[in-house]
């Protein structure tokens, strides 16, 4: 970091911005294999919170790679940098008082820990999409597993690149057994229980 860069403190705090929105800022970090339901559940929760009047923003893995991270590949190093950038962007959105939803495979536990350290205690919510590999591969919504099995794609998580499953996630969901609505209800219940959102009449 350059020596002549100094942090500038803002007069309006993240707490001020969140209070205006009647919510507490946080990051719901959806992690899991391709096809586990990360984007589907994150989108459904985004809609549910928006319809209840909450202020949210959703960051999705594929979408981010069209812009912010389009210069990165899928090597281990590229994945690490991808998650680092997303963590910093998520923090900026949370500083604006938003409830942030991030849907990324994020296969390495060390990367997820680095993102967690950016947030105050209780504001990083690891949502582990604990859907079995067999179910994810059967779905194969983008045809990626088939390409990975045939050798067309290298370093594919779950096939020839490891996925380090969370040991103690805040929320664990299995979309092979739970419907979209059940997953959303579970997440809303968690947010209410932790006081991150409030019951609205």
C-alpha positions, 0 to 999 in steps of 0.5 A: 500500500502506498505511504501517502494513502490515508483513511478518510472517516465519513460523518455518516456511519454504517449504523446511521445508514442502516437505521434509516432502513430499519435493518442491520447490515450483514452479509449472507455468504452462500457457498456450495458446489455448482448446482447446489442452489446458491443463486436460486435461493439467494435470488428468492431470499432477495425477492422476499426481503425486498417485498417486505421493504428491506434494502438488499443487494445481490452479488452473483458469481457469474455476473461479477465475472462479467465485470469486476473480475473479468480479468480472472481465471479459474486457477486457485490463485484466480479464485482467491483473488475473486473472493478477495474482491467480492469480500471488499465489495460486500463490505462496501455495500454493508457499510451503506447499510444494506443486507448483502447476499453473495452467491459464490462457490468459494471453495476454500475455507481460508478465503471465506475466513478472510471475508468474515474478518472484514465484518463485525461479529454476527454480520457474516452469515455463512450459508452452506448449500449442503446439497449432495454432489450427486444431486448437483451433477444430476442437475448440471444446469450449465452443463459444466459437470459433463464438460469437467468429466470429459476433460473439457474444463480443468480445475472444476470444483467437486471433480478435480478441484477440492471443495472445503465444506464449512464446519460450523456454518450459521445456516445449512440448507440441502436443496435435495430435501428442502423446497425453495420456500422452505429455504427462504423461510429458514433464512428469514427466521434466522435473520429475525432471530438474530435481530438483523431484520424486524417483524413488519406489520 
